[in-house]
Amino acid sequence: MTLASLIELSAGENSTEKSAPNEDTLVINNNNDSIYAFILSPSMINGKYLLLKIRPFYFNHLFFMKKLDFGYGNPTFIQELYEKNIFSIHHSSSLAHYDFAKHPTEKLKKQILDLHKKEKNVQITSNTKIIITVGAVQAVQIVMAYYQQKNNTIHLPIPYWGRFDLFIKNLGLTTEKSSHGFSFITSPNNPDGFLYPVFFDTEIHDACYNWSIYTDNVIESKALSKVFSFGKLTGFASTRIGWIVTDDVELEKFAVDYVNNITSGVSIESQMSASLILNFMNNYTILEQSKNILKNRRILLKNLFENKGFSVLSHEGMFLYVQANPEFFQELNIEVVSGDFFNDNPNHFRLNLGVSTEDFKELCNRLKSI
């Protein structure tokens, strides 16, 4: 934002010329609905300085308003629910459970499988396998590399998460339109929350948001491979845990070899932390609480943006996707992600609904104040 867009210069009573101070000075004077303030050095304007009229909202922006990060993709608000229920992870005590430390992966797999059965968000058969990965990012790269062995063309509906382009480039895949190739579907989609149909022959379903937290339309995914993120489920992104769900034994072998060869497996400490968190989730109504909070946030923020005359393109999933001018978010001092990152309209913007309670309330206050 330029200074000119923040400050209204005017003649007469709104602009006063005075003798220059001996040092840098902040001049403030309240006058009805305006604040007169500016900082000038003695050397500026030939020994004189101007008293400038600044709208109060923009005065706060210049000097006091902190930047709010609504661009990142972690559901921080879910972590707050664990803290509210007095939950903490103690690595030192958990490591003392030697029996668990010997077999962390199998215990975690069983917990994940039980949660899928409860949520009914994947089709479970007697052949279903779960492969733990270093975050969902690694899981995505694994399934892309696996299906590339059969075809070098990948089909992704636009808009899609921009980092997929990096994975595609690194693997040497092509996105050219073709009747051949393998399908990659994110549903609910990032950034617009669109619910794509996922068929039994869909090769890859990025199902990170296919939880009751993010949608009332959870599907029992029958895709050949499903990718999940522990961070999107619990808010604890720093565990760097993801997983693949599949009935394909060849994919299972490929994925296990990939994880072992590329990252020497998955951290035992991370898996133990994830297991403790899932234990807690089962003992409390974390999923239900998260769902209600996010649903209320969607409704509230959608109404606020529409009242300002902006189009809300969707309100499913973890994000609000709106059409607006970039200057609007600059004036609010809010970090968002532009649509061009998703191969979409640059005047579309994604906001994370899963930010902390403090930041969400602050955004609402800023929207109401202008």
Phi, psi and omega per residue, in radians:
M1 nan 2.372 3.126
T2 -1.473 2.734 3.115
L3 -1.066 -0.603 -3.108
A4 -1.099 -0.539 -3.134
S5 -1.337 -0.250 -3.113
L6 -1.721 -0.496 -2.943
I7 -2.014 2.322 3.099
E8 -1.737 1.960 3.081
L9 -1.603 2.317 3.103
S10 -2.566 2.863 -3.086
A11 -1.575 3.128 3.042
G12 1.180 -2.271 -3.021
E13 -1.209 -0.272 -3.092
N14 -1.567 -0.127 -3.134
S15 -2.417 2.072 -3.035
T16 -2.125 2.269 3.124
E17 -1.692 2.264 -3.109
K18 -2.347 2.918 3.074
S19 -1.159 2.526 -3.082
A20 -1.191 2.488 3.070
P21 -1.284 2.941 3.137
N22 -1.387 -0.290 3.139
E23 -2.574 2.983 3.134
D24 -0.975 2.333 -3.004
T25 -2.363 2.440 2.982
L26 -1.803 2.027 -3.131
V27 -1.775 2.172 -3.133
I28 -2.272 2.337 3.062
N29 -2.628 2.057 3.123
N30 -1.361 2.402 3.103
N31 -2.590 1.729 -3.113
N32 0.959 -2.030 -3.054
D33 -1.682 0.216 -3.128
S34 -2.186 2.731 3.030
I35 -2.099 2.236 3.103
Y36 -1.696 2.054 -3.086
A37 -2.782 2.530 2.973
F38 -2.992 2.754 3.113
I39 -1.991 2.224 3.090
L40 -2.400 2.627 3.071
S41 -1.606 2.708 -3.140
P42 -0.987 -0.518 -3.059
S43 -1.369 -0.148 -3.037
M44 -1.475 2.592 3.044
I45 0.914 0.837 3.032
N46 0.928 0.755 3.090
G47 1.448 0.092 3.106
K48 -2.107 2.780 3.034
Y49 -2.427 2.757 -3.096
L50 -1.815 2.475 2.992
L51 -1.656 2.074 -2.968
L52 -1.905 2.592 3.132
K53 -1.592 2.154 -3.119
I54 -2.190 2.303 3.049
R55 -1.064 2.439 -3.063
P56 -0.961 -0.706 -3.105
F57 -1.068 -0.740 -3.100
Y58 -1.367 -0.425 3.011
F59 -1.099 -0.782 3.086
N60 -1.069 -0.681 3.132
H61 -1.062 -0.768 -3.081
L62 -1.179 -0.681 -2.917
F63 -2.023 -0.443 -2.982
F64 -2.230 -0.496 -2.944
M65 -1.312 2.058 -3.137
K66 -1.323 2.668 3.077
K67 -1.296 2.300 3.084
L68 -1.757 2.244 -3.123
D69 -1.687 1.742 3.051
F70 -1.854 0.271 -3.108
G71 -1.630 -0.531 -3.107
Y72 -1.254 2.877 -2.974
G73 -1.992 0.482 -3.132
N74 -1.750 2.346 3.092
P75 -1.406 1.310 -3.082
T76 -1.023 -0.569 -3.070
F77 -1.057 -0.478 3.133
I78 -1.213 -0.646 3.076
Q79 -1.005 -0.651 -3.122
E80 -1.073 -0.538 3.126
L81 -1.182 -0.627 3.075
Y82 -1.159 -0.745 3.121
E83 -1.126 -0.662 3.123
K84 -1.077 -0.601 3.128
N85 -1.620 0.352 3.060
I86 0.980 0.966 3.118
F87 -1.918 2.417 3.010
S88 -2.607 2.705 3.128
I89 -1.785 2.176 3.115
H90 -1.973 1.746 -3.099
H91 -1.059 -0.672 -3.046
S92 -1.102 -0.716 -3.133
S93 -1.328 -0.650 -3.110
S94 -1.188 -0.582 3.138
L95 -1.172 -0.333 -3.139
A96 -1.236 -0.317 3.133
H97 -1.413 1.471 -2.980
Y98 -1.098 -0.655 -3.124
D99 -1.056 -0.686 3.131
F100 -1.253 -0.693 -3.112
A101 -1.084 -0.437 3.121
K102 -1.312 -0.507 -3.047
H103 -2.369 0.990 -3.082
P104 -1.221 -0.619 -3.019
T105 -1.157 -0.770 -3.113
E106 -1.131 -0.688 3.107
K107 -1.120 -0.767 -3.139
L108 -1.142 -0.707 3.102
K109 -1.022 -0.751 -3.132
K110 -1.128 -0.715 3.118
Q111 -1.101 -0.747 3.129
I112 -1.125 -0.770 3.137
L113 -1.067 -0.757 3.115
D114 -1.079 -0.662 3.139
L115 -1.194 -0.683 3.079
H116 -1.096 -0.691 3.114
K117 -1.110 -0.668 3.134
K118 -1.191 -0.736 -3.101
E119 -1.436 -0.356 -3.105
K120 0.988 0.767 -3.106
N121 -1.875 0.036 2.945
V122 -2.508 2.664 3.049
Q123 -1.374 2.150 -3.119
I124 -1.852 2.242 3.065
T125 -2.194 3.113 3.105
S126 -1.181 -0.264 -3.127
N127 -1.776 0.051 -3.060
T128 -1.173 2.300 3.136
K129 -2.093 2.582 3.043
I130 -2.110 2.230 3.119
I131 -2.017 2.059 3.136
I132 -1.363 2.371 -3.099
T133 -2.259 2.962 3.078
V134 -1.448 1.433 -3.098
G135 1.360 2.868 3.103
A136 -1.202 -0.443 3.115
V137 -1.042 -0.775 3.105
Q138 -1.167 -0.678 3.127
A139 -1.048 -0.752 3.122
V140 -1.077 -0.794 -3.132
Q141 -1.121 -0.604 3.125
I142 -1.124 -0.879 -3.077
V143 -1.200 -0.594 3.047
M144 -1.071 -0.821 -3.115
A145 -1.133 -0.614 -3.123
Y146 -1.155 -0.848 -3.091
Y147 -1.325 -0.326 3.046
Q148 -1.108 -0.462 3.115
Q149 -1.057 -0.453 -3.101
K150 -1.727 -0.527 -3.115
N151 -2.772 2.455 -3.039
N152 -1.650 0.090 -3.123
T153 -1.919 2.302 3.123
I154 -2.035 2.421 3.137
H155 -1.923 2.037 3.082
L156 -2.214 2.209 3.064
P157 -1.257 2.469 3.111
I158 -1.605 2.437 0.073
P159 -1.452 2.727 3.055
Y160 -2.531 2.844 -3.087
W161 -1.012 2.229 -2.968
G162 -1.084 -0.488 -3.109
R163 -1.220 -0.273 3.047
F164 -1.039 -0.568 3.119
D165 -1.048 -0.664 3.123
L166 -1.144 -0.748 3.121
F167 -1.108 -0.746 3.139
I168 -1.066 -0.779 -3.138
K169 -1.125 -0.797 -3.112
N170 -1.098 -0.579 3.139
L171 -1.486 -0.211 -3.100
G172 1.337 0.436 3.103
L173 -1.372 2.833 3.061
T174 -2.129 2.586 3.117
T175 -1.922 0.289 3.134
E176 -1.048 2.518 3.119
K177 -1.142 2.256 -3.098
S178 -2.781 2.673 3.074
S179 -1.327 -0.230 3.109
H180 -1.810 2.976 3.117
G181 2.093 3.104 3.121
F182 -2.053 2.656 -3.029
S183 -1.665 2.454 3.050
F184 -2.242 1.997 -3.069
I185 -2.120 2.269 2.945
T186 -1.833 2.080 -3.108
S187 -2.634 2.140 -0.096
P188 -0.998 2.549 -2.962
N189 -1.435 2.646 2.984
N190 -1.952 1.939 0.491
P191 -1.873 -0.242 -2.879
D192 -1.657 0.003 3.087
G193 1.229 0.187 -3.106
F194 -1.122 2.464 -3.139
L195 -1.718 1.732 3.121
Y196 -1.435 2.560 3.010
P197 -1.203 2.383 3.119
V198 -2.066 2.047 -3.046
F199 -1.734 2.962 -3.102
F200 -1.144 -0.389 3.140
D201 -1.807 0.163 3.001
T202 -1.193 2.179 -3.041
E203 -1.210 -0.817 -3.054
I204 -2.262 2.207 3.004
H205 -2.039 1.906 2.977
D206 -1.314 1.748 -2.992
A207 -1.849 0.438 -3.066
C208 -1.029 -0.468 -3.132
Y209 -1.896 0.201 3.137
N210 -1.521 1.001 3.076
W211 -2.210 2.742 -3.138
S212 -1.114 -0.314 3.052
I213 -1.027 -0.705 -2.930
Y214 -1.801 -0.287 -3.108
T215 -2.674 2.571 3.009
D216 -1.444 -0.104 -3.065
N217 -2.003 0.922 3.079
V218 -1.076 2.317 3.124
I219 -1.903 2.621 3.039
E220 -1.499 1.553 -2.987
S221 -1.095 2.267 3.099
K222 -1.914 0.232 -3.141
A223 -1.046 2.777 -3.105
L224 -1.171 -0.507 3.042
S225 -2.512 2.458 3.135
K226 -2.172 2.370 -3.121
V227 -1.975 2.370 -3.136
F228 -2.310 2.738 3.141
S229 -2.141 2.213 3.085
F230 -1.161 -0.626 3.125
G231 -1.084 -0.718 3.141
K232 -1.229 -0.489 3.137
L233 -1.355 -0.667 -2.967
T234 -2.092 -0.288 -3.044
G235 1.580 -0.186 -3.104
F236 -1.619 1.249 -3.072
A237 -1.168 -0.460 -3.061
S238 -1.253 -0.167 3.029
T239 -1.171 -0.407 -3.098
R240 0.905 0.978 3.093
I241 -2.071 2.285 2.985
G242 -2.414 3.106 3.078
W243 -2.802 2.794 3.077
I244 -2.012 2.389 3.038
V245 -1.982 2.207 -3.108
T246 -2.775 2.760 2.987
D247 -1.791 -0.013 -3.065
D248 -1.465 1.923 -3.090
V249 -1.181 -0.534 3.106
E250 -1.216 -0.675 3.069
L251 -1.148 -0.698 3.108
E252 -1.019 -0.829 3.137
K253 -1.103 -0.759 3.135
F254 -1.054 -0.779 -3.092
A255 -1.172 -0.769 3.133
V256 -1.077 -0.776 3.115
D257 -1.092 -0.717 -3.130
Y258 -1.070 -0.876 -3.109
V259 -1.074 -0.757 -3.117
N260 -1.183 -0.675 -3.075
N261 -1.399 -0.627 -3.053
I262 -1.519 -0.721 -3.065
T263 -2.170 0.230 3.141
S264 0.933 0.733 3.127
G265 1.562 -2.909 -3.140
V266 -2.062 2.390 -3.102
S267 -0.862 2.226 3.084
I268 -1.104 -0.727 3.140
E269 -1.061 -0.710 3.111
S270 -1.125 -0.732 3.134
Q271 -1.153 -0.664 3.111
M272 -1.159 -0.731 3.086
S273 -1.068 -0.774 3.133
A274 -1.059 -0.704 3.140
S275 -1.124 -0.741 3.111
L276 -1.090 -0.719 3.137
I277 -1.123 -0.746 3.129
L278 -1.158 -0.613 3.049
N279 -1.024 -0.778 3.138
F280 -1.143 -0.715 3.140
M281 -1.030 -0.688 -3.134
N282 -1.223 -0.474 -3.093
N283 -1.507 -0.270 3.130
Y284 -2.231 2.950 -3.075
T285 -1.619 0.882 -3.069
I286 -1.081 -0.784 -3.112
L287 -1.064 -0.786 -3.111
E288 -1.170 -0.738 3.105
Q289 -1.082 -0.775 -3.132
S290 -1.075 -0.771 3.140
K291 -1.024 -0.801 -3.097
N292 -1.169 -0.723 3.127
I293 -1.089 -0.832 -3.085
L294 -1.160 -0.671 3.126
K295 -1.099 -0.758 3.119
N296 -1.145 -0.647 3.114
R297 -1.141 -0.727 3.124
R298 -1.001 -0.862 -3.085
I299 -1.084 -0.826 -3.088
L300 -1.100 -0.856 -3.082
L301 -1.220 -0.642 3.085
K302 -1.037 -0.787 3.139
N303 -1.140 -0.696 -3.133
L304 -1.116 -0.766 3.141
F305 -1.194 -0.719 -3.138
E306 -1.170 -0.587 3.086
N307 -1.167 -0.402 3.074
K308 -1.539 0.034 3.084
G309 1.570 0.210 -3.129
F310 -1.688 2.651 3.120
S311 -1.554 2.220 3.029
V312 -1.651 2.021 -3.014
L313 -1.392 -0.439 3.050
S314 -2.958 2.894 3.048
H315 -2.578 0.655 2.991
E316 -1.739 2.883 3.086
G317 1.275 -2.723 -3.054
M318 -1.623 -0.055 -2.993
F319 -2.181 2.700 2.922
L320 -1.837 2.281 -3.095
Y321 -2.034 2.024 -3.012
V322 -2.212 2.733 3.024
Q323 -1.812 2.131 -3.067
A324 -2.760 3.053 3.039
N325 -1.515 2.433 -3.141
P326 -1.031 -0.536 -3.135
E327 -1.078 -0.503 -3.120
F328 -1.069 -0.793 -3.132
F329 -1.304 -0.511 3.061
Q330 -1.136 -0.725 3.133
E331 -1.156 -0.596 3.094
L332 -1.366 -0.158 -3.076
N333 1.017 0.880 -3.095
I334 -2.135 2.285 3.093
E335 -1.494 2.138 3.096
V336 -2.306 3.041 3.128
V337 -1.940 2.186 -3.112
S338 -1.300 2.667 -3.117
G339 -1.089 -0.413 -3.132
D340 -1.169 -0.375 3.048
F341 -1.152 -0.430 -3.125
F342 -1.794 0.316 -3.075
N343 1.045 0.654 -3.069
D344 -2.247 -3.021 -3.125
N345 -1.027 2.221 -3.130
P346 -1.156 -0.232 3.075
N347 -1.657 0.212 2.951
H348 -1.739 2.479 -3.051
F349 -2.386 2.399 3.130
R350 -1.772 2.272 3.063
L351 -2.065 2.355 3.114
N352 -1.395 2.063 3.086
L353 -1.367 -0.171 -3.029
G354 -1.650 0.312 -3.131
V355 -1.195 3.070 3.129
S356 -1.088 2.761 3.117
T357 -1.045 -0.707 -3.139
E358 -1.061 -0.828 -3.118
D359 -1.195 -0.637 3.137
F360 -1.144 -0.750 3.119
K361 -1.107 -0.682 -3.140
E362 -1.134 -0.705 3.095
L363 -1.064 -0.801 3.136
C364 -1.044 -0.723 3.129
N365 -1.113 -0.712 3.140
R366 -1.167 -0.684 3.128
L367 -1.152 -0.625 -3.118
K368 -1.291 -0.431 -3.011
S369 -1.482 -0.136 -3.095
I370 -2.009 nan nan
